């Protein structure tokens, strides 16, 4: 598709709620669980715009930042959109953050206000606070007008997952939502009749974008599991609430498949992002539900821009194709690059211009991930540059080895990384979750039949669970550091 330039003036929340009047009585949001909550589009628009009025009465000015310390309740997206509508800058954060983590974020971002609920830790800093009870009262205020302006001005700040070190504050512009239109056909196959259930936490851009903002922008229904909904309840919710699309990280799909799936006659397909989806898991889901999973690649710094979709499924062992309208290229060394003018690309790392500039190669943003293009024009993902392993001088992607191990009948999930045995010797180590210990000799033989000798792990370790971040991303570096610490390496 050809996407025209983002309008100027522009407001992200105006764009998301543009169909509210036409879809006034249609259900916009259902929070599922023992205490269900429902908003139609008219009610959602009023709650957002009323909250905008309340934030203005509180004394906030356009550009002021709001640190969000809320759980997985409707308060989260209502505040998020209300802040953006008013020209304020929300900072979604994980409810799991500790006091030191949220205090560091407050020191970085200097918010004018902290909005909080019981449970999430609060920053150890003298910042004005607003509790969720007072926030909810704002919904009934007369609707405030949206603040229109330069589409490149700050709209929201999110934090990277921290898989490569300390989390960093990423500042996005209002134009970021404009870019997401390229996913509607290029990934989702999204229409206003859809009922999309997303299994992630609200602080994650995958949930906010795929689970809420995009369905609302087309006039569809967003279904969100209630707080603390266990993964094993999701299949029943999908069936009972007639979800047509299901979005989750690969780890959620993996947990769901540990038990028989109920019939899901309304489900068209699943959506996956956040980490690489294995072909084994994709095949198991199709066998269990009769539906495909369409995967997408993106990052905190940019919305997803490579994906498979219903009209053009990804070939096996690939991410899919560059979405129509995106400008993406592969550098000679395999690095995946996206052009600086993509409207979904971040404004930059907050107050870190040098670090931002270091991520560019001329006019191209360097993602930090590696790929290769197939003869069909699809992109095969080779992993993060930081995760690449060296085996006897050969570069090996952990994803290739993990794909093989994941096909073992006794292995539920696995992770592969390079560990340092001594200063001059590193080996490939495989960590796996399984009901029982598997003999190393058997695992070596299993891998040797499917991998070149230099790719076969030399170390196998059974673990109770794999370390994951707050958004379920696999943390290979934690496995590596733990193993090296226990074996006298640093």
C-alpha positions in Angstrom: 0.0 0.0 0.0 1.0 3.6 -0.5 0.7 5.5 2.8 0.3 9.3 2.4 2.3 11.5 4.7 1.0 11.9 8.2 -1.4 14.9 8.4 -0.2 18.0 10.1 -1.6 19.0 12.6 -2.2 15.6 14.1 -3.0 13.9 17.4 -2.5 10.1 17.9 -5.5 9.8 20.1 -7.7 11.6 17.6 -6.7 9.0 15.0 -7.3 6.0 17.3 -10.8 7.3 18.3 -11.8 8.6 14.8 -14.5 6.0 14.4 -16.0 6.4 17.8 -19.0 8.4 16.5 -19.8 6.0 13.7 -19.4 2.9 16.0 -20.8 4.6 19.1 -22.8 1.6 20.4 -20.4 -1.1 19.2 -18.3 -2.8 21.9 -14.8 -1.3 22.0 -13.3 -3.0 25.0 -14.2 -6.1 27.1 -12.1 -7.1 30.1 -12.8 -10.8 30.6 -12.9 -12.7 33.8 -14.9 -13.0 37.1 -15.6 -9.2 37.1 -16.1 -8.4 33.4 -16.0 -4.7 32.3 -17.3 -3.4 29.0 -17.0 -0.1 27.2 -18.7 0.8 23.9 -17.0 3.3 21.6 -19.1 6.2 22.9 -18.3 5.3 26.5 -14.6 4.9 25.7 -14.4 8.2 23.9 -16.1 10.0 26.8 -13.9 8.3 29.4 -10.8 9.4 27.5 -11.8 12.9 26.8 -13.2 13.4 30.3 -9.9 12.3 31.7 -8.1 14.7 29.5 -10.2 17.5 31.0 -9.3 16.3 34.5 -5.6 16.2 33.8 -5.8 19.8 32.5 -7.6 20.8 35.7 -4.9 19.1 37.6 -2.6 21.7 36.1 -0.7 19.7 33.4 0.5 21.5 30.3 1.3 20.0 26.8 4.6 18.2 26.9 4.3 17.3 30.6 5.1 13.6 31.3 3.0 11.2 33.3 4.5 8.1 34.9 1.9 5.3 34.8 1.9 2.8 37.7 -1.2 0.9 37.0 -2.2 -2.7 36.6 -4.0 -4.6 33.7 -7.3 -2.7 34.1 -9.2 -0.3 31.7 -7.6 2.6 33.7 -4.4 1.9 31.8 -5.4 2.5 28.2 -7.9 5.2 29.2 -5.1 7.2 30.9 -2.7 6.5 28.1 -5.0 7.8 25.4 -6.3 10.7 27.6 -2.7 11.9 28.1 -1.9 11.7 24.4 -5.2 13.5 23.5 -4.2 16.4 25.8 -0.7 16.7 24.4 0.8 15.2 27.6 3.4 12.3 27.3 2.4 9.1 29.1 5.2 6.7 30.3 3.7 3.1 30.5 5.8 0.9 32.9 5.6 -2.6 34.1 3.6 -3.2 37.3 6.4 -5.7 38.2 9.1 -3.0 38.5 10.7 -2.6 41.9 11.2 0.7 43.8 14.8 1.1 42.5 13.7 0.4 38.9 10.8 2.8 38.9 12.9 5.4 40.8 15.5 5.2 38.1 12.9 5.7 35.4 11.5 8.8 37.3 15.0 10.2 37.5 15.5 9.6 33.7 12.1 11.0 32.6 11.4 13.7 35.2 7.6 13.2 35.1 5.2 16.0 36.3 2.8 13.4 37.7 2.6 9.8 38.9 -0.7 8.0 38.4 -0.9 4.9 40.6 -3.0 2.0 41.8 -2.4 -0.2 44.8 0.2 -2.8 44.1 2.8 -1.4 41.7 5.9 0.1 43.5 6.1 3.9 43.5 9.3 6.0 42.9 11.3 7.2 45.8 11.0 10.8 44.6 9.0 14.0 45.4 6.6 13.9 42.4 2.9 14.9 42.5 0.7 11.8 42.7 -2.8 11.0 41.6 -4.5 7.7 42.7 -6.7 5.6 40.5 -9.9 6.5 42.4 -9.5 10.2 41.6 -8.5 9.3 38.0 -11.8 7.4 37.5 -13.8 10.4 38.7 -12.4 12.4 35.8 -14.2 10.2 33.2 -17.5 12.0 33.8 -16.1 15.5 33.2 -17.1 17.4 30.1 -15.0 16.1 27.2 -11.8 18.1 26.5 -10.7 19.0 23.1 -7.7 17.1 21.6 -4.4 18.9 21.3 -3.3 18.9 17.7 0.2 19.8 16.6 3.3 18.7 14.8 3.1 14.9 14.2 6.8 14.6 15.1 6.3 16.0 18.6 6.6 13.5 21.6 3.5 11.3 22.1 4.7 8.6 24.6 7.8 7.1 26.1 8.4 3.4 26.5 11.2 1.4 27.9 13.2 -1.3 26.1 13.1 -4.7 27.6 16.7 -4.5 28.8 17.8 -7.7 27.0 21.0 -6.0 26.0 21.7 -4.3 29.3 19.8 -1.6 31.2 16.4 -0.6 29.9 16.4 2.6 27.9 13.7 5.3 27.5 12.5 5.4 23.9 10.6 8.5 22.9 8.0 8.1 20.1 6.1 10.7 18.1 2.4 11.0 17.4 3.1 9.9 13.8 3.9 6.4 15.2 0.2 5.4 15.1 0.0 6.5 11.4 2.7 3.9 10.5 0.6 1.1 12.1 -1.9 1.2 9.2 0.6 -0.8 7.2 0.1 -3.7 9.5 -3.7 -3.9 9.1 -3.4 -5.8 5.9 0.4 -6.5 6.0 0.0 -8.6 9.2 -3.4 -8.8 10.8 -6.0 -8.9 8.0 -7.9 -6.6 10.4 -11.5 -5.4 9.9 -14.1 -3.7 12.1 -15.9 -7.0 12.6 -13.0 -8.5 14.4 -12.8 -9.4 18.1 -9.1 -9.5 18.9 -7.9 -11.0 22.2 -4.4 -10.1 23.3 -2.7 -11.9 26.2 0.0 -9.4 27.1 0.4 -6.8 29.8 -0.7 -3.2 28.9 2.7 -1.7 29.4 4.0 -3.6 26.4 3.8 -1.8 23.1 2.7 -5.1 21.5 -0.4 -5.1 23.7 -1.1 -1.4 23.4 -0.6 -1.3 19.7 -1.9 -4.7 18.4 -4.3 -5.4 21.3 -5.9 -2.0 21.7 -5.0 1.0 19.4 -5.2 -0.8 16.1 -8.6 -2.5 16.8 -10.0 0.7 18.0 -8.7 2.7 15.0 -10.7 0.4 12.6 -13.7 0.2 14.9 -13.1 -3.4 16.1 -13.5 -5.0 19.6 -10.5 -5.5 21.9 -10.7 -8.4 24.3 -8.4 -8.3 27.3 -8.1 -11.0 30.0 -8.7 -9.7 33.5 -5.8 -9.2 35.9 -4.0 -12.4 36.9 -5.9 -14.6 34.4 -3.9 -17.8 34.2 -2.7 -18.9 30.8 -4.7 -22.2 31.0 -7.9 -20.1 31.1 -7.2 -18.4 27.7 -8.5 -21.1 25.4 -11.9 -21.1 27.2 -12.0 -17.3 26.9 -11.2 -17.4 23.2 -14.1 -19.9 22.7 -16.6 -18.2 25.0 -16.1 -14.7 23.7 -15.8 -15.7 20.0 -12.4 -14.2 19.4 -11.6 -14.0 15.7 -7.9 -13.1 16.2 -5.5 -14.0 19.1 -2.3 -12.2 19.7 0.4 -13.4 22.1 4.2 -14.0 22.5 5.4 -17.5 21.5 5.8 -18.5 25.2 2.0 -18.1 25.7 1.2 -20.3 22.7 3.6 -22.8 24.2 1.8 -22.9 27.5 -1.6 -23.1 25.9 -0.6 -26.2 24.0 0.3 -28.1 27.1 -3.4 -29.1 27.4 -6.0 -30.0 24.7 -7.5 -27.0 23.0 -11.3 -26.6 22.8 -13.0 -26.0 19.4 -12.4 -22.4 18.3 -14.8 -22.0 15.3 -14.6 -18.2 15.3 -10.8 -18.0 15.3 -9.3 -17.1 11.9 -5.6 -17.0 12.9 -3.1 -16.2 15.6 -0.6 -13.3 15.7 2.9 -13.6 17.2 5.6 -11.1 18.1 8.1 -10.4 20.8 10.6 -13.2 20.1 11.1 -15.7 17.2 8.4 -18.2 16.8 9.7 -21.7 16.1 8.3 -23.8 13.2 7.6 -26.6 15.6 5.4 -24.4 17.7 3.6 -23.0 14.7 2.9 -26.5 13.4 1.6 -27.7 16.8 -0.8 -24.7 17.0 -2.2 -25.5 13.5 -2.6 -29.1 14.4 -4.4 -28.2 17.7 -6.7 -25.4 16.3 -6.7 -25.7 12.6 -5.5 -22.1 12.3 -2.2 -20.5 11.3 -0.1 -18.1 13.2 1.2 -15.0 11.4 4.4 -13.7 12.9 5.8 -10.2 12.8 9.2 -8.6 13.5 9.6 -5.2 15.2 11.1 -3.7 18.3 10.7 -1.0 20.9 12.3 1.5 18.6 10.0 0.8 15.7 6.6 -0.8 15.1 6.6 -4.2 13.3 7.6 -3.9 9.6 8.3 -7.5 8.5 5.5 -10.1 8.7 3.4 -12.8 7.2 -0.3 -12.1 6.7 -3.5 -14.0 5.5 -3.1 -12.7 2.0 0.6 -13.6 1.8 1.7 -16.2 4.5 5.3 -16.4 5.4 7.2 -19.3 3.8 8.5 -21.8 6.3 11.4 -20.7 8.5 11.0 -17.0 7.6 9.5 -14.0 9.3 7.6 -13.1 6.2 7.9 -10.1 3.9 8.6 -6.4 4.2 5.2 -4.8 4.7 4.0 -2.8 1.7 5.0 0.9 2.3 8.0 0.1 4.5 11.6 1.0 3.5 13.8 -1.9 4.7 17.1 -3.3 3.5 19.7 -5.8 4.5 23.3 -4.6 4.8 26.1 -6.7 3.3 26.8 -8.2 6.8 23.1 -9.3 7.2 22.1 -6.4 9.5 18.4 -5.5 9.1 18.0 -1.7 8.5 15.0 0.6 8.3 15.0 4.0 6.8 15.0 7.1 9.1 11.9 8.5 7.4 9.7 5.5 8.4 6.9 7.2 10.5 7.0 4.3 13.0 10.6 4.9 13.9 11.3 6.4 17.3 12.3 10.1 17.8 15.3 8.8 19.7 16.5 7.6 23.1 15.4 10.2 25.6 18.1 12.8 26.2 20.7 10.5 24.6 21.5 12.1 21.3 24.9 10.4 20.9 23.5 7.0 21.6 20.7 7.6 19.2 23.1 8.8 16.5 25.2 5.7 17.0 22.3 3.5 15.9 22.3 4.9 12.4 24.3 4.0 9.3 23.8 7.1 7.2 20.0 7.4 6.6 19.4 3.9 8.0 18.5 2.8 11.5 20.5 -0.3 12.5 18.2 -2.7 14.3 20.8 -4.9 15.9 19.2 -8.0 14.3 20.5 -10.1 11.4 18.6 -11.7 8.5 18.9 -13.0 5.0 16.6 -12.8 2.0 15.2 -15.8 0.3 14.7 -16.2 -3.4 11.0 -15.5 -2.7 11.8 -12.1 -1.2 11.0 -13.2 2.4 13.3 -12.4 5.3 14.8 -15.3 7.3 15.7 -14.2 10.8 19.2 -15.0 12.1 18.9 -13.6 15.6 20.3 -10.7 17.4 23.9 -9.7 16.7 24.6 -9.9 20.4 23.3 -13.4 20.6 25.3 -14.8 17.7 27.7 -17.6 18.9 31.2 -18.5 17.7 32.0 -22.1 17.3 35.5 -22.9 16.1 35.5 -19.7 14.0 32.0 -20.3 12.6 29.1 -17.9 13.4 26.1 -19.8 14.6 22.6 -18.5 15.4 21.1 -19.8 18.6 17.7 -19.9 16.8 18.9 -22.6 14.4 20.0 -24.9 17.3 16.9 -24.1 19.4 14.6 -25.1 16.4 16.2 -28.5 16.3 16.1 -29.1 20.1 12.4 -27.9 20.2 11.5 -30.8 17.9 12.7 -33.3 20.5 9.6 -35.1 21.9 10.6 -34.7 25.6 11.7 -31.0 25.4 9.0 -28.4 26.3 11.2 -25.4 25.6 14.9 -24.6 25.3 17.5 -21.8 24.9 21.0 -21.9 23.5 23.9 -19.6 24.1 27.7 -19.4 24.1 29.4 -19.8 27.5 33.0 -19.1 28.3 34.8 -22.1 29.8 38.1 -20.1 30.1 39.6 -17.0 28.6 40.5 -18.7 25.4 37.7 -21.3 25.1 33.9 -20.8 24.6 31.4 -23.6 24.0 27.7 -23.8 22.8 25.5 -24.6 25.8 21.8 -25.8 25.6 19.4 -25.3 28.5 16.1 -27.1 28.3 12.9 -27.7 30.2 11.7 -31.3 30.3 9.8 -33.6 32.7 13.0 -35.7 33.2 16.7 -35.5 32.6 17.7 -36.5 29.1 21.0 -38.3 28.6 23.6 -35.9 27.1 24.7 -38.6 24.7 21.2 -39.0 23.4 20.8 -35.3 22.9 24.2 -35.0 21.2 23.2 -37.8 18.8 19.8 -36.2 18.2 21.4 -32.9 17.3 24.2 -34.5 15.2 21.7 -36.0 12.9 20.2 -32.5 12.1 23.1 -30.1 12.5 26.7 -29.7 11.3 29.1 -30.9 13.9 30.3 -27.4 14.9 26.7 -26.4 15.7 26.0 -29.2 18.1 26.0 -28.0 21.8 28.8 -29.3 23.9 27.0 -28.7 27.1 23.4 -29.7 28.0 21.6 -28.5 31.2 18.1 -29.3 32.3 16.5 -26.3 34.1 13.1 -25.9 35.8 12.3 -22.8 33.7 14.0 -20.4 31.3 14.6 -16.8 32.5 12.3 -14.3 30.8 11.7 -10.6 31.0 8.5 -8.9 32.1 7.0 -9.3 28.6 8.1 -13.0 28.3 11.2 -12.3 26.2 13.8 -15.0 26.5 16.9 -13.7 28.4 19.8 -15.8 27.1 22.3 -13.5 28.7 21.0 -14.5 32.1 21.6 -18.1 31.4 25.1 -17.4 30.2 26.0 -15.2 33.2 24.6 -17.7 35.7 26.5 -20.6 34.2 29.7 -18.7 34.0 29.3 -17.5 37.6 28.7 -21.1 38.9 31.7 -22.4 37.0 34.1 -19.7 38.1 33.9 -17.5 35.0 33.0 -13.8 34.8 
